[in-house]
Amino acid sequence: MAWELVRSGHLVRSLRLAPFVPAATAVVVLLVARRGGTHDVVGDLRVLGLLLALGGGYVLDDGAAITLQASPYGLARRLWLRVGCAAAVVAPLWMAMLARLLPSAPTGDRWALGLGLTVELAAALAVVWAVAAWARRHGVEHPGIVTTPALLASLLLAASAARAPMLVGPGPQWTSAHLRWSGILIGATCVLAAAMRDPAARPRWTVGHTREERQRPGVRPGCRRSAGDGRAG
């Protein structure tokens, strides 16, 4: 079913591409304009990654969400499919950006810079998608508009953290800062997975407990026998 949605183009037409297309276009224009040369590789890649993250926050907007609530295709699958489509666009663009701009960095720092900035982008995307998913869960039909101030506020908070700096340049603090970025990525991914869970779904242990009660003779579902049941009158 997922492949059919992608192949037929229904999924692409249902995505809100208006904010995403200008972001991707700005990235392409900047890459062409730079022609591989830059004075600040880290700064340029962070700006380009921010554009992609801001545009990617709108992919969970879904005007047909209410109509599809009764669909056998679960909520988590629908949202993960949208996230996957956005990642399929962001990933090659990011790889092209790294291939275009990283040669301007010192040879010994290229791998560390590429890996660290990729973690930053992945964390930013996970944050905006988690915010959008939770907004959707609380009834916001188009949560993309919420992700922009949330991401910008998070970056301002990260920039103002003096004891645990996040937006650092190459140097002794680079590794520790990106360990913190990795923690944000893991935490945001867990929040995203929790937000994508169908609100109507029940825990497995509850479903199993209900089935056991139904199988027991003389016991109605959700009720228990009292200690005096079975005693002769």
C-alpha angles and dihedrals in degrees: 000000000000091000091048091053091052096041095049092048095235092121094050092048091051093053118095099239099166095094094034099054096056090049092051091044091052089051092052093046092050092048092051092045093050094050089199096305124111139152095211113035095174094048094046094048091048092053092048091047090050090054091052092047093049091050093044093057091077099060093092092059105115123172090184095055093107092050092050095050090097093048117117086226100093127236094246092052092050093050095043088051090055091047089049092053091051092047090050088060098039097047099060091041090052092047089051090050092052092047091049101045108025094073086070090062123085112279095241094052101047099093093044092048094047094048095043095048091046089055089050092052093046091050092049091050092047090052095050092045091048091050091048093047093051091047089051089049090056095051103270105144096196106029096166092092088061094055096064098062090038093055094043091049090050091051092048089051091049092049092051095049103111099175095047107025116199107178098059132148128234110304144082094320095052097089097045091046092053092047085061089048088052090053090052090049093052093044094047091048091053091049090048092051091049092048092051093057113112109258090219094053118106127212114268093239090057092050091049092048091052092051092051091051091051091052094052111092118241096012122110118218111271094016132099131205115252121236091257096055113118097026116130117250 
